[in-house]
Amino acid sequence: MLHKNTLLCATLSTALLGAVTGTANAAVVASIKPLGFIASAIADGVTTTEVLLPDGASEHDYALRPSDVKRLKNADLVFWVGPEMEAFMDKSAQQIPAAKQVQMATLPNVEPLLIKGSDDDDHDHAGHDHGDENSDEHHHHGDYNMHLWLSPEIARMSAVAIHDKLVELMPQSRARLDANLQAFEAQLAQTDKQVGSELAPLKGKGYFVFHDAYGYFEKHYGLTSLGHFTVNPEIQPGAQRLHQIRTQLVEQKAVCVFAEPQFRPAVVEAVARGTSVRMGTLDPLGTPVQLGKESYTQFLTLLSNQYASCLKGE
Ligand SMILES: [Zn+2]
């Protein structure tokens, strides 16, 4: 009896405090859209999910607006990859207590799954001058490829982590959060199978991507990437690198080169010109997909279709 009263009292005062300080309608704030896809599936019907990075911006090059800083501060939960990806929010995230954030890169089971970034071969071949090299260093994701949202496996682990944090923060919504996680995992397993069978016949068809973002997806589905134009999309590949890619396109009989909606550099077209290589587009951020229960699996399906439509050819 006493226990019940104490709980009720605590709940009431938390609610009142929330109302007074105006934090009652804070939400889950995700750094970039694909993370918003995962978060919104878990938070569905419980709390809202917001995305910091505006559509059309690059995950590699963004500066927080004062309103973003405020949103981060007021968030119930902040979900991001980590400072090696979203350097733009590192300073703000440092002010947020650990209980109120999920950092994809530091989840307990993620580390053994990390794959190396390939900055070194870019440095060897790109022929940048040293000024370029410095800024490359600065923007770079570190030793590992940090586009972790492109791994269905890491996405699932992140969903579990978000679920657990939200249950801690909103224990009254546990039933709904449990159901959301279960639905997410079921959808993901099903989509994973579908995407797997769409992409299976495309194994061995070589291609180049614009930036080194897709390693997790490619590894998971056994695709045959021949390489990338650049590690950091903010830095255009040098003439030497382009020449080398063009040679590889022909020698290794690449089928496609992929640009991105965020980056449609003339260099990608120039390299493919006069060869039989097709042009495609890959969107690593799922720009046209709306947040919601099924958005992450819609994103995987969209990406899969983007690979398939170019690699299949007609
Ligand atoms: Zn990237």
Residues whose N, C-alpha, C, O or C-beta is under 5 A from the ligand:
A	BS01	ZN	A213
